[in-house]
Amino acid sequence: MSEQDNTPTEPAFLSHLIELRDRLLRSVLVIVLLLLPLLYFANDLYSLLAEPLLRHMPQGTQMIATEVASPFLTPFKLALIAAIFIAVPYLLYQTWAFIAPGLYQHEQKLVIPLLVSSTLLFYAGIAFAYYIVFPLVFGFFIGVAPEGVAVMTDISKYLDFVLKLFIAFGIAFEVPIATILMCWTGMTTPEKLAEKRAYVIVGAFIIGMLMTPPDIISQTLLALPMWMLFEVGLFFSRRMPKRDADEYADDSSEEAEHSIMPKAAAAAAATSTDSPQEPASVVEEGQDDEPYEELTDEEMEAELDRMEKEDEADEETDDTDTPPKDKGEKQ
């Protein structure tokens, strides 16, 4: 490949890198702007986060900090993660704006509702963990503590524990989106997924075991919503309109019309008009538009015999047309 072939590609690649850098900087700037006011309420945010545990702790007990910098770093970490969680819609929008030019028109129409629904499902998973899972799990843990043991949880350990549950339930609530995408892209069909429902249920409990603390309550509370959300995704997958190949061809033609190399296409068209072109297809004489019918064995043998007789007649005609050689030449 010559250097001229690489010339139009390199500026396009650099422009994509510059656009990616700009969108990453915007995302970081939004997170920082959200973090600044949250830092002022960092201690209040941590008190709100610890409320499900403090509600079940015995009278006279409290949370502790075993490290010197934990009273400052733990609320700061919580404020930073809260800023990222709040900025999720904007982060998804930046991702969508970056990849949208490379998608077909029908894909762009589908991605927008999927982004909105995935954001709402992620927040729904966090809310489910905070309002339903935390009270049951912490009540169980404190209730089974041996007699004479004072439950005083470290604030940094507690934050890591609840963040793990937040992320686990937030991702688990994306099961309907994953189910719809698998069916829409053609990786599988709703009927095949329905046949493997038993494996999905077992897999949900295995994922619940791996992504939650080692207790049966949190594992079950994660596996059951995953199964129910799988059924929801299966329900909507069956009602999604199926696209035909013609629609993809139409989208491809639209993309071709808005190609990034119009000058090269115009030059190629001008070159092709200057040079004589051969017809795309030549129609033989006596050939009509009737569909082709396969010959039987008898008809095939008769046709071969006719062709052999024609060849023999041509050879005899050639022999009679050639003049005899002169005897002088033969000597």
CYANA upper distance limits for C-alpha pairs under 8 A (distance plus 0.5 A):
  1 MET  CA      5 ASP  CA      6.97
  1 MET  CA      6 ASN  CA      8.26
  2 SER  CA      6 ASN  CA      7.50
  3 GLU  CA      7 THR  CA      6.87
  4 GLN  CA      8 PRO  CA      8.30
  5 ASP  CA      9 THR  CA      8.13
  6 ASN  CA     10 GLU  CA      6.84
  7 THR  CA     11 PRO  CA      7.83
  8 PRO  CA     12 ALA  CA      7.32
  9 THR  CA     13 PHE  CA      6.76
 10 GLU  CA     14 LEU  CA      6.69
 11 PRO  CA     15 SER  CA      6.55
 12 ALA  CA     16 HIS  CA      6.84
 13 PHE  CA     17 LEU  CA      6.89
 14 LEU  CA     18 ILE  CA      6.66
 15 SER  CA     19 GLU  CA      6.63
 16 HIS  CA     20 LEU  CA      6.61
 17 LEU  CA     21 ARG  CA      6.63
 18 ILE  CA     22 ASP  CA      6.69
 19 GLU  CA     23 ARG  CA      6.75
 19 GLU  CA     98 PHE  CA      8.10
 20 LEU  CA     24 LEU  CA      6.67
 20 LEU  CA     98 PHE  CA      7.61
 21 ARG  CA     25 LEU  CA      6.67
 22 ASP  CA     26 ARG  CA      6.71
 23 ARG  CA     27 SER  CA      6.68
 23 ARG  CA     94 GLN  CA      6.70
 23 ARG  CA     98 PHE  CA      8.39
 24 LEU  CA     28 VAL  CA      6.71
 25 LEU  CA     29 LEU  CA      6.53
 26 ARG  CA     30 VAL  CA      6.70
 27 SER  CA     31 ILE  CA      6.84
 27 SER  CA     90 TYR  CA      7.91
 27 SER  CA     91 LEU  CA      6.61
 27 SER  CA     94 GLN  CA      8.05
 28 VAL  CA     32 VAL  CA      6.71
 29 LEU  CA     33 LEU  CA      6.66
 30 VAL  CA     34 LEU  CA      6.71
 30 VAL  CA     87 ALA  CA      7.64
 31 ILE  CA     35 LEU  CA      6.52
 31 ILE  CA     80 LEU  CA      8.47
 31 ILE  CA     83 ALA  CA      6.22
 31 ILE  CA     84 ILE  CA      6.53
 31 ILE  CA     87 ALA  CA      6.91
 32 VAL  CA     36 LEU  CA      6.84
 32 VAL  CA     83 ALA  CA      8.30
 33 LEU  CA     37 PRO  CA      8.06
 34 LEU  CA     38 LEU  CA      7.08
 34 LEU  CA     83 ALA  CA      5.93
 34 LEU  CA     87 ALA  CA      8.37
 35 LEU  CA     39 LEU  CA      6.59
 35 LEU  CA     79 ALA  CA      6.86
 35 LEU  CA     80 LEU  CA      6.40
 35 LEU  CA     83 ALA  CA      5.90
 36 LEU  CA     40 TYR  CA      7.82
 37 PRO  CA     41 PHE  CA      7.68
 38 LEU  CA     42 ALA  CA      6.42
 38 LEU  CA     79 ALA  CA      6.17
 38 LEU  CA     83 ALA  CA      7.92
 39 LEU  CA     76 PHE  CA      7.06
 39 LEU  CA     79 ALA  CA      6.44
 41 PHE  CA     45 LEU  CA      6.62
 42 ALA  CA     46 TYR  CA      6.83
 42 ALA  CA     75 PRO  CA      5.64
 42 ALA  CA     76 PHE  CA      6.86
 42 ALA  CA     78 LEU  CA      7.63
 42 ALA  CA     79 ALA  CA      6.18
 43 ASN  CA     47 SER  CA      6.77
 43 ASN  CA     75 PRO  CA      6.36
 44 ASP  CA     48 LEU  CA      6.73
 45 LEU  CA     49 LEU  CA      6.67
 45 LEU  CA     75 PRO  CA      8.12
 45 LEU  CA     78 LEU  CA      8.15
 45 LEU  CA     79 ALA  CA      8.03
 46 TYR  CA     50 ALA  CA      6.55
 46 TYR  CA     75 PRO  CA      6.61
 46 TYR  CA     78 LEU  CA      7.59
 47 SER  CA     51 GLU  CA      6.60
 50 ALA  CA     54 LEU  CA      6.61
 51 GLU  CA     55 ARG  CA      6.44
 52 PRO  CA     56 HIS  CA      7.58
 52 PRO  CA    130 TYR  CA      8.30
 52 PRO  CA    134 PHE  CA      6.65
 52 PRO  CA    135 PRO  CA      6.05
 52 PRO  CA    138 PHE  CA      7.78
 53 LEU  CA     57 MET  CA      6.89
 53 LEU  CA    134 PHE  CA      8.10
 53 LEU  CA    135 PRO  CA      7.77
 53 LEU  CA    138 PHE  CA      6.33
 53 LEU  CA    139 GLY  CA      8.31
 54 LEU  CA     62 GLN  CA      7.93
 56 HIS  CA    135 PRO  CA      8.47
 56 HIS  CA    138 PHE  CA      7.38
 56 HIS  CA    139 GLY  CA      6.26
 56 HIS  CA    142 ILE  CA      7.52
 57 MET  CA     61 THR  CA      7.09
 57 MET  CA     62 GLN  CA      8.05
 57 MET  CA    142 ILE  CA      7.34
 57 MET  CA    151 VAL  CA      7.57
 58 PRO  CA    151 VAL  CA      8.33
 61 THR  CA    150 ALA  CA      7.64
 61 THR  CA    151 VAL  CA      7.54
 61 THR  CA    152 MET  CA      6.89
 62 GLN  CA    152 MET  CA      6.21
 62 GLN  CA    153 THR  CA      8.17
 63 MET  CA    152 MET  CA      5.53
 63 MET  CA    153 THR  CA      5.57
 63 MET  CA    154 ASP  CA      6.39
 63 MET  CA    155 ILE  CA      6.82
 64 ILE  CA    152 MET  CA      6.77
 64 ILE  CA    153 THR  CA      6.58
 64 ILE  CA    154 ASP  CA      5.36
 64 ILE  CA    155 ILE  CA      6.62
 65 ALA  CA     70 SER  CA      6.52
 65 ALA  CA     71 PRO  CA      7.13
 65 ALA  CA    154 ASP  CA      5.78
 65 ALA  CA    155 ILE  CA      6.27
 65 ALA  CA    156 SER  CA      7.89
 66 THR  CA     70 SER  CA      7.86
 66 THR  CA    154 ASP  CA      6.96
 69 ALA  CA     73 LEU  CA      6.43
 70 SER  CA     74 THR  CA      5.87
 70 SER  CA    155 ILE  CA      7.99
 70 SER  CA    156 SER  CA      7.15
 71 PRO  CA     75 PRO  CA      7.51
 72 PHE  CA     76 PHE  CA      6.85
 73 LEU  CA     77 LYS  CA      6.49
 74 THR  CA     78 LEU  CA      6.76
 74 THR  CA    155 ILE  CA      7.65
 74 THR  CA    156 SER  CA      6.30
 74 THR  CA    159 LEU  CA      7.99
 75 PRO  CA     79 ALA  CA      6.67
 76 PHE  CA     80 LEU  CA      6.77
 77 LYS  CA     81 ILE  CA      6.76
 78 LEU  CA     82 ALA  CA      6.53
 78 LEU  CA    159 LEU  CA      8.09
 79 ALA  CA     83 ALA  CA      6.64
 80 LEU  CA     84 ILE  CA      6.92
 81 ILE  CA     85 PHE  CA      6.68
 82 ALA  CA     86 ILE  CA      6.63
 83 ALA  CA     87 ALA  CA      6.62
 84 ILE  CA     88 VAL  CA      6.79
 87 ALA  CA     91 LEU  CA      6.62
 88 VAL  CA     92 LEU  CA      6.57
 88 VAL  CA    119 THR  CA      7.73
 89 PRO  CA     93 TYR  CA      6.66
 89 PRO  CA    116 VAL  CA      8.37
 89 PRO  CA    119 THR  CA      7.01
 90 TYR  CA     94 GLN  CA      6.78
 91 LEU  CA     95 THR  CA      6.83
 92 LEU  CA     96 TRP  CA      6.59
 92 LEU  CA    115 LEU  CA      7.47
 93 TYR  CA     97 ALA  CA      6.56
 94 GLN  CA     98 PHE  CA      6.73
 95 THR  CA     99 ILE  CA      6.96
 96 TRP  CA    100 ALA  CA      6.20
 96 TRP  CA    111 VAL  CA      8.47
 97 ALA  CA    101 PRO  CA      8.20
 99 ILE  CA    103 LEU  CA      7.43
100 ALA  CA    108 GLN  CA      7.08
103 LEU  CA    107 GLU  CA      6.41
103 LEU  CA    108 GLN  CA      6.71
104 TYR  CA    108 GLN  CA      6.79
104 TYR  CA    251 ASP  CA      6.69
104 TYR  CA    252 SER  CA      8.02
104 TYR  CA    255 GLU  CA      7.96
105 GLN  CA    109 LYS  CA      6.94
105 GLN  CA    251 ASP  CA      6.97
106 HIS  CA    110 LEU  CA      7.02
106 HIS  CA    251 ASP  CA      8.04
107 GLU  CA    111 VAL  CA      6.61
108 GLN  CA    112 ILE  CA      7.12
109 LYS  CA    113 PRO  CA      8.10
110 LEU  CA    114 LEU  CA      6.94
111 VAL  CA    115 LEU  CA      6.57
112 ILE  CA    116 VAL  CA      6.90
113 PRO  CA    117 SER  CA      6.52
114 LEU  CA    118 SER  CA      6.37
114 LEU  CA    177 ILE  CA      7.39
115 LEU  CA    119 THR  CA      6.70
116 VAL  CA    120 LEU  CA      6.88
117 SER  CA    121 LEU  CA      6.55
117 SER  CA    177 ILE  CA      8.39
118 SER  CA    122 PHE  CA      6.60
118 SER  CA    174 GLU  CA      6.65
118 SER  CA    177 ILE  CA      7.16
119 THR  CA    123 TYR  CA      6.92
120 LEU  CA    124 ALA  CA      6.57
121 LEU  CA    125 GLY  CA      6.64
121 LEU  CA    170 GLY  CA      7.64
121 LEU  CA    173 PHE  CA      6.11
121 LEU  CA    174 GLU  CA      6.74
122 PHE  CA    126 ILE  CA      7.04
122 PHE  CA    169 PHE  CA      8.27
122 PHE  CA    170 GLY  CA      4.89
122 PHE  CA    171 ILE  CA      7.10
122 PHE  CA    173 PHE  CA      6.66
122 PHE  CA    174 GLU  CA      7.25
123 TYR  CA    127 ALA  CA      6.72
123 TYR  CA    170 GLY  CA      7.18
124 ALA  CA    128 PHE  CA      6.53
124 ALA  CA    170 GLY  CA      7.78
124 ALA  CA    173 PHE  CA      7.93
125 GLY  CA    129 ALA  CA      6.73
125 GLY  CA    166 PHE  CA      7.73
125 GLY  CA    169 PHE  CA      5.34
125 GLY  CA    170 GLY  CA      4.89
125 GLY  CA    171 ILE  CA      8.10
125 GLY  CA    172 ALA  CA      7.84
125 GLY  CA    173 PHE  CA      6.06
126 ILE  CA    130 TYR  CA      6.76
126 ILE  CA    166 PHE  CA      5.65
126 ILE  CA    167 ILE  CA      8.06
126 ILE  CA    169 PHE  CA      6.72
126 ILE  CA    170 GLY  CA      6.10
127 ALA  CA    131 TYR  CA      6.50
128 PHE  CA    132 ILE  CA      6.02
128 PHE  CA    133 VAL  CA      7.19
128 PHE  CA    169 PHE  CA      8.22
129 ALA  CA    133 VAL  CA      5.18
129 ALA  CA    134 PHE  CA      6.55
129 ALA  CA    165 LEU  CA      7.37
129 ALA  CA    166 PHE  CA      6.88
129 ALA  CA    169 PHE  CA      7.04
130 TYR  CA    134 PHE  CA      5.89
130 TYR  CA    135 PRO  CA      8.25
130 TYR  CA    166 PHE  CA      8.43
131 TYR  CA    135 PRO  CA      7.43
132 ILE  CA    136 LEU  CA      7.23
133 VAL  CA    137 VAL  CA      6.52
133 VAL  CA    218 SER  CA      7.17
133 VAL  CA    221 LEU  CA      7.36
134 PHE  CA    138 PHE  CA      6.38
135 PRO  CA    139 GLY  CA      6.33
136 LEU  CA    140 PHE  CA      6.62
136 LEU  CA    217 ILE  CA      8.12
137 VAL  CA    141 PHE  CA      6.69
137 VAL  CA    217 ILE  CA      7.07
137 VAL  CA    218 SER  CA      7.00
138 PHE  CA    142 ILE  CA      6.59
139 GLY  CA    143 GLY  CA      6.40
140 PHE  CA    144 VAL  CA      6.77
141 PHE  CA    145 ALA  CA      7.03
142 ILE  CA    151 VAL  CA      7.60
145 ALA  CA    149 VAL  CA      7.17
145 ALA  CA    151 VAL  CA      8.20
153 THR  CA    157 LYS  CA      7.77
153 THR  CA    158 TYR  CA      7.14
154 ASP  CA    158 TYR  CA      6.65
155 ILE  CA    159 LEU  CA      6.75
156 SER  CA    160 ASP  CA      6.84
157 LYS  CA    161 PHE  CA      6.68
158 TYR  CA    162 VAL  CA      6.77
159 LEU  CA    163 LEU  CA      6.54
160 ASP  CA    164 LYS  CA      6.66
161 PHE  CA    165 LEU  CA      7.06
162 VAL  CA    166 PHE  CA      6.58
163 LEU  CA    167 ILE  CA      6.66
164 LYS  CA    168 ALA  CA      6.59
164 LYS  CA    211 MET  CA      8.17
164 LYS  CA    212 THR  CA      7.95
165 LEU  CA    169 PHE  CA      6.55
165 LEU  CA    211 MET  CA      8.10
165 LEU  CA    212 THR  CA      6.86
166 PHE  CA    170 GLY  CA      6.41
167 ILE  CA    171 ILE  CA      6.54
168 ALA  CA    172 ALA  CA      6.53
168 ALA  CA    211 MET  CA      6.43
168 ALA  CA    212 THR  CA      7.71
169 PHE  CA    173 PHE  CA      6.60
169 PHE  CA    222 LEU  CA      7.20
170 GLY  CA    174 GLU  CA      7.54
171 ILE  CA    175 VAL  CA      8.16
172 ALA  CA    222 LEU  CA      7.94
172 ALA  CA    225 PRO  CA      8.45
172 ALA  CA    226 MET  CA      6.46
173 PHE  CA    225 PRO  CA      8.00
173 PHE  CA    226 MET  CA      7.09
173 PHE  CA    229 LEU  CA      7.40
174 GLU  CA    178 ALA  CA      6.96
175 VAL  CA    179 THR  CA      6.64
175 VAL  CA    226 MET  CA      7.07
175 VAL  CA    229 LEU  CA      6.55
175 VAL  CA    230 PHE  CA      6.30
175 VAL  CA    233 GLY  CA      7.63
176 PRO  CA    180 ILE  CA      6.66
176 PRO  CA    229 LEU  CA      6.11
176 PRO  CA    230 PHE  CA      6.03
176 PRO  CA    231 GLU  CA      8.31
176 PRO  CA    232 VAL  CA      6.69
176 PRO  CA    233 GLY  CA      4.39
176 PRO  CA    234 LEU  CA      7.88
177 ILE  CA    181 LEU  CA      6.62
177 ILE  CA    233 GLY  CA      7.19
178 ALA  CA    182 MET  CA      6.67
178 ALA  CA    233 GLY  CA      8.41
179 THR  CA    183 CYS  CA      6.90
179 THR  CA    230 PHE  CA      7.38
179 THR  CA    233 GLY  CA      5.93
179 THR  CA    234 LEU  CA      7.09
179 THR  CA    237 SER  CA      7.84
180 ILE  CA    184 TRP  CA      6.46
180 ILE  CA    233 GLY  CA      6.35
180 ILE  CA    234 LEU  CA      7.69
180 ILE  CA    236 PHE  CA      7.67
180 ILE  CA    237 SER  CA      5.76
181 LEU  CA    185 THR  CA      6.45
182 MET  CA    186 GLY  CA      6.83
182 MET  CA    187 MET  CA      5.73
182 MET  CA    188 THR  CA      6.52
182 MET  CA    189 THR  CA      8.30
183 CYS  CA    187 MET  CA      6.58
183 CYS  CA    188 THR  CA      5.77
183 CYS  CA    189 THR  CA      5.67
183 CYS  CA    190 PRO  CA      7.04
183 CYS  CA    237 SER  CA      6.92
184 TRP  CA    237 SER  CA      8.04
184 TRP  CA    240 MET  CA      8.46
188 THR  CA    192 LYS  CA      7.14
188 THR  CA    193 LEU  CA      7.79
189 THR  CA    193 LEU  CA      6.90
190 PRO  CA    194 ALA  CA      6.56
190 PRO  CA    234 LEU  CA      6.53
190 PRO  CA    237 SER  CA      6.88
190 PRO  CA    238 ARG  CA      6.57
191 GLU  CA    195 GLU  CA      6.84
192 LYS  CA    196 LYS  CA      7.02
193 LEU  CA    197 ARG  CA      6.87
193 LEU  CA    234 LEU  CA      8.23
194 ALA  CA    234 LEU  CA      8.18
196 LYS  CA    200 VAL  CA      6.93
197 ARG  CA    201 ILE  CA      6.83
198 ALA  CA    202 VAL  CA      6.93
199 TYR  CA    203 GLY  CA      6.53
200 VAL  CA    204 ALA  CA      6.56
200 VAL  CA    227 TRP  CA      7.82
201 ILE  CA    205 PHE  CA      7.04
201 ILE  CA    223 ALA  CA      8.16
201 ILE  CA    227 TRP  CA      6.56
202 VAL  CA    206 ILE  CA      6.84
203 GLY  CA    207 ILE  CA      6.59
204 ALA  CA    208 GLY  CA      6.57
204 ALA  CA    222 LEU  CA      8.38
204 ALA  CA    223 ALA  CA      5.35
204 ALA  CA    224 LEU  CA      8.12
204 ALA  CA    226 MET  CA      6.76
204 ALA  CA    227 TRP  CA      7.11
205 PHE  CA    209 MET  CA      6.61
205 PHE  CA    219 GLN  CA      7.21
205 PHE  CA    220 THR  CA      7.42
205 PHE  CA    222 LEU  CA      8.28
205 PHE  CA    223 ALA  CA      5.42
205 PHE  CA    224 LEU  CA      8.49
206 ILE  CA    210 LEU  CA      6.84
207 ILE  CA    211 MET  CA      6.47
207 ILE  CA    223 ALA  CA      7.87
208 GLY  CA    212 THR  CA      6.33
208 GLY  CA    218 SER  CA      8.05
208 GLY  CA    219 GLN  CA      5.06
208 GLY  CA    220 THR  CA      7.44
208 GLY  CA    222 LEU  CA      5.97
208 GLY  CA    223 ALA  CA      5.87
209 MET  CA    213 PRO  CA      7.92
209 MET  CA    214 PRO  CA      7.37
209 MET  CA    219 GLN  CA      5.80
212 THR  CA    218 SER  CA      6.72
212 THR  CA    219 GLN  CA      6.51
212 THR  CA    222 LEU  CA      8.48
213 PRO  CA    218 SER  CA      7.46
213 PRO  CA    219 GLN  CA      8.07
214 PRO  CA    219 GLN  CA      8.20
215 ASP  CA    219 GLN  CA      6.92
216 ILE  CA    220 THR  CA      6.48
217 ILE  CA    221 LEU  CA      6.55
218 SER  CA    222 LEU  CA      6.63
219 GLN  CA    223 ALA  CA      6.64
220 THR  CA    224 LEU  CA      6.47
221 LEU  CA    225 PRO  CA      7.30
222 LEU  CA    226 MET  CA      6.90
223 ALA  CA    227 TRP  CA      6.80
224 LEU  CA    228 MET  CA      6.75
225 PRO  CA    229 LEU  CA      6.39
226 MET  CA    230 PHE  CA      6.54
227 TRP  CA    231 GLU  CA      6.97
228 MET  CA    232 VAL  CA      6.92
229 LEU  CA    233 GLY  CA      6.68
230 PHE  CA    234 LEU  CA      6.61
231 GLU  CA    235 PHE  CA      6.59
232 VAL  CA    236 PHE  CA      6.96
233 GLY  CA    237 SER  CA      6.51
234 LEU  CA    238 ARG  CA      6.84
235 PHE  CA    239 ARG  CA      7.39
236 PHE  CA    240 MET  CA      6.81
243 ARG  CA    247 GLU  CA      7.10
243 ARG  CA    248 TYR  CA      8.30
244 ASP  CA    248 TYR  CA      7.50
245 ALA  CA    249 ALA  CA      6.80
246 ASP  CA    250 ASP  CA      6.67
247 GLU  CA    251 ASP  CA      6.78
248 TYR  CA    252 SER  CA      6.62
249 ALA  CA    253 SER  CA      6.65
250 ASP  CA    254 GLU  CA      6.76
251 ASP  CA    255 GLU  CA      6.75
252 SER  CA    256 ALA  CA      6.67
253 SER  CA    257 GLU  CA      6.74
254 GLU  CA    258 HIS  CA      7.10
255 GLU  CA    259 SER  CA      6.79
261 MET  CA    265 ALA  CA      7.02
262 PRO  CA    266 ALA  CA      6.63
263 LYS  CA    267 ALA  CA      6.67
264 ALA  CA    268 ALA  CA      6.64
265 ALA  CA    269 ALA  CA      6.66
266 ALA  CA    270 ALA  CA      6.67
267 ALA  CA    271 THR  CA      6.71
268 ALA  CA    272 SER  CA      6.66
269 ALA  CA    273 THR  CA      6.78
270 ALA  CA    274 ASP  CA      6.96
271 THR  CA    275 SER  CA      7.07
272 SER  CA    276 PRO  CA      8.19
272 SER  CA    277 GLN  CA      8.14
283 VAL  CA    287 GLN  CA      7.33
295 LEU  CA    299 GLU  CA      6.36
295 LEU  CA    300 MET  CA      6.54
296 THR  CA    300 MET  CA      6.58
297 ASP  CA    301 GLU  CA      6.72
298 GLU  CA    302 ALA  CA      6.72
299 GLU  CA    303 GLU  CA      6.64
300 MET  CA    304 LEU  CA      6.77
301 GLU  CA    305 ASP  CA      6.72
302 ALA  CA    306 ARG  CA      6.71
303 GLU  CA    307 MET  CA      6.75
304 LEU  CA    308 GLU  CA      6.73
305 ASP  CA    309 LYS  CA      6.74
306 ARG  CA    310 GLU  CA      6.76
307 MET  CA    311 ASP  CA      6.75
308 GLU  CA    312 GLU  CA      6.75
309 LYS  CA    313 ALA  CA      6.62
310 GLU  CA    314 ASP  CA      6.69
311 ASP  CA    315 GLU  CA      6.79
312 GLU  CA    316 GLU  CA      6.81
313 ALA  CA    317 THR  CA      6.70
314 ASP  CA    318 ASP  CA      6.73
315 GLU  CA    319 ASP  CA      6.82
316 GLU  CA    320 THR  CA      6.83
317 THR  CA    321 ASP  CA      6.66
318 ASP  CA    322 THR  CA      6.85
325 LYS  CA    329 GLU  CA      7.52
325 LYS  CA    330 LYS  CA      7.70
326 ASP  CA    330 LYS  CA      6.95
327 LYS  CA    331 GLN  CA      6.91
